[in-house]
C-alpha cells in the first residue's frame, strides 16, 4: 500500500514536469519583429484573423480624391523598452510592380517602435494615376534585421487560435494592391435575385450610381464587400437597399426638378428600379 501511495503521489509531479518540458516560451534579450495586420472577428471574442495583403480601389472614392493611405502593422517580440527603436523596412522589388513617385510614395526612414510600445503602423500613399483604370499595381514591403530587431520567422498562421489549421501568411513581408476597376459588387448581384421577382429597388448597377450612393450615404469600400462589411456588422443589406432607393430617388428627382438631371456615363438618365422611378418627362 505504501508503494502504491508513493506512486500516486509522484504521478502529478511526473506529468507536471512533462508539461513544463513541452511548453515553449520566449526568453531572450533579442527583440523580434514581424508583420501582423488583422482584426477581431465579429462572432467570437478574443479571436483574431490576420492577412498579409490589402487592396484599395479608387473606384469607390470621390473624383477629387487623388491619393489614399494604407498601412500594415508591425509587432514585436521581447521586452518593451523605454527608448525609441528604429525599424528597417524596405520595398521588395521582386513583388512590386508600382513605380515610386507615379503610383505611390513612402518614407520608411521615420518608422520606429516608440518607447513603451510594442507595435507601429507602416504607411504608404497610393497615388491616383490614370493607368489604374486598366491595371492593378502592387507594392511589396519587407522588414529586415537591424541593430534593434531580428526577423524570427517568415510565415505565420492567419489566426491567433493555436490549434487552428488555417492558411499560413507572410510574416516578414506585406503586399499592397491598388486599382481603379469598376465592377459590380457581388452583394449588388446577389440582391438582384434575392428581392421578390428579382427586382432590385436601386435598379441596374452602374459605377456612377454606386459612387453616388457611397458619397450620399457614407458607404465605404469595406461596406460594399460583404466579407469585411458583414464581419464588422456594417455591410450593405437588403433593407439598406430599400432605404437607399427611397433616399436616392428623392435626390435624383430634386436634381431633375432643378434642371440638373443626373446622367450615367453613357448619357442616359440615372434611373432606379420599379416603384422608385425618377420622373424625367420634362426632358423628353
N, C-alpha and C positions, 0 to 999 in steps of 0.2 A: 504493500500500500504506500509506503514511504517513497519507493522508487517511482510509482505512478504519480504521486503528488508532485515530486520534483519535475517530472516530465511535463505535467500540465502547467506548472508554474513557469517553466522555461520556454514553452511554445510561443507565448506572446512576444517575448524578447527576441526569439528567433525570427518571427515574421516581421517584427519592427525593424530589425537590422537589415533584413532583405529589402523592405520597402525603402529604407533610407539609402541603400546602395543603388536602387533603381531610379531615384529622383535626381534629375539633373538641375543644377542651379547655376546662375550666372554670378561668379565671384572672381572678378578680375579688375585690375586697375586700368586695363584697356577699355576705351569707350567705343561702342559700336554705333553705326548709323545705317538707316535703310529707309526706303520709301514705304509708306503705308497710308494710303488715302482711302477713305470709306465713310460709312455712316451706320448708325444703328438701324436695325430692321424695324419695320412697323409692328410686327405681330408679337415679338418676343423682347423682353427686357434683357439688357446686357449681352445681346448677340449682335455682333458687328459683321458687315460684309465689306470686303475690300475690292478694289480694282486697280489696274495698272495702266488704264487708258482713259482719257477724257476727250470727248468730241464737242466742238462748238460749231453751230451753223449760223451764219449771219442772216439766213433766210427768215429767222424769227425776230430779227431786230428792226427797229425803225430805220428809215432811209438815212437819217442823219447820224446813225451810229457808225463810226469809222474804225473803231478798234474795240477789242474786248480782252479782258484779263482773265486768264485761267491759272490755276495753281495746283501743285501737288504737295502733300505733307511729308516732311522728313521727321522720323522719330529716332530717338537714341536709346542705346542700351548702356547700362552702367550708372555711375553716380552722377547726380546733378551737381554742377559746380557753381561757385559763387563768382564766376567771371565769364565774360563772353568768349565763345569758341567759334572760330571761323570754319566754314564748311567748304569743301571743294566740289562744285557742281560744274559740269561741262556739257556741251552739246555733243551727242553721239552722232557723228556724221553718217555712220553706217545705217542708221534708221531714220535719217532726216531727209526730207525732200523739199522743205520750205527754204526760202532764201532769206537770210537775215537782212533786215532793212527794207525788204519788199513785202514779205509775208508776216514777219514777226520781229520783235526786239526784246532784249532781256539785259539784265545786269546782275550777274551772279557774284560779282565781287563783294556785294554787301550782304550775302547770305551768311547768317551766323546763328548759332544757338545762344540766345541771351542768357545772362547769369540767372540762375534759379529756375530755368525752364528746361524742357526735355524734347521740344519739337519746334519746327518752324515751317512756314509755307514758302514754297519756291514758285514765284510767279513768272509767267511770260505773257507778253502782249501780242495777240494776233492782230494784224492789220487787214482791213477790208479791201483787198486787191481785186480788180475786175476778173482776173483769171480764176478766182474761186468759184465763179459761176459754172465753170466747166471741169474743174478738177479739185480734188482734195489735196491738202498739203499736210505733212507730218513734221513734228519736231520731237525727237527723242533726246531726253536729258539723262545724265548719268552722274551718280555720286561716286567719288573716288577717295581712296585713302589720303590722309594728310597727317600733319603733326598732331592733330587733335582727335581724329576718329579713324577707325578701321571699318571696312565693309565686311561684316561677319558672314553674310550669306547672300546669294544671288536670286534665290527663289523662296516663296512663302505661300501659305495657304490663303484662300480667298475668304476666310472667316476666322474668328477668334475661338471657335469651338474646336478643342484639341482633338476630339475623336471623329471629326468630320473627314470624309474622303473627297472633299470638293476639289475643284481645279486649283492648280498652283499658278502663281503670278510672279512677275518680275519684282525683285526687291531692291536691286541696285540701279534700275532704270525706270523711267516713266515716259509714256507716249502721249503726246497731244496731237489732235487732228482738227483741222478747220476746213470748212467749205461754205458755199452759199447755194446749196442744192435746194430746189423747190419740188418737193414730193408730197403727195397726200399722206397725212399721218395714218398709221394703222388704226388708231382709235376712231378717226372720221370714217374710214372704210367700214369698220365694224358696225358703227351706228347706222350706216346706210341700210343694213339688213336687220338690225335689232329693233328699230321702230316699227310700229304696226304698218303693214303694207309696204315696208321697206322705204318709207318716206322720211328722210332726214329734214327736220324743220329748218335747218340752215341751208338746205339745198345742195347743189353740186359744189364740190370743193374747188377752190382756186387759191393760188398762192397769195394773191392780193387780198382776198376775203379773209384768209387765215391771219395775215399780218394785221389787217384792220381790227379783227376781233382781239388779237393779242394786245394791241395798243389801247383799245377801248376798255377792255375788261381785265387788264393786267395779267394775262395768261402768259406763263413763262414757257421756255423751250422744254423744261422738265415736266411741266403740266401736260403738254401735248403728248409726251411719251408715257404711255400707260404704265410702263415698268417702273420708272422713277416717280412719276406723279402719284400713282396709287400706293406705292410703298410709303410715301410721305403723307398719305391721306389728303392729297391736294388735286389729284388728276382730274381731267375733264370727264364728266359722267353724263349719263343720258338726260337727267333732269337739268344739268348745266346747259345742254344744247337747247332745251326748250326756253330757258331763261335768256340765253344769248340771242336766240331767234327773235324773241319779243323786243329786246332792247336794240338789237341791230336793225330790225325793221323800222322802229321808231326813228333811229338815227338816219338811216338811208332816206326815209320819207321826208324828214326835216330838211336834209340836204337837197333833195329833189324839189321840194316846195320853195326853197330859197334860191332856186336857179343854179344849183351846183350839184347836179346828179353825179353819183359815184359810178365810174365805169371800170370794167375789167381791162386787163392789158390788151385784149383784142378789140376794144372799143365798145363792146356791148354793155348794157346797164347791169350793174350788180343786182342779182335777184336771189330771193330765198325760196324755201320750199312752200308747198301748198298750205294755205291758211296763214301765211306770213308774207305774202307777196307785197312788193312795193309798187305803188301806182305811178307809172311813168307816162300816163296817157297825154300829159301836157307836152310831151316831146315827140309824140307820134304824128 
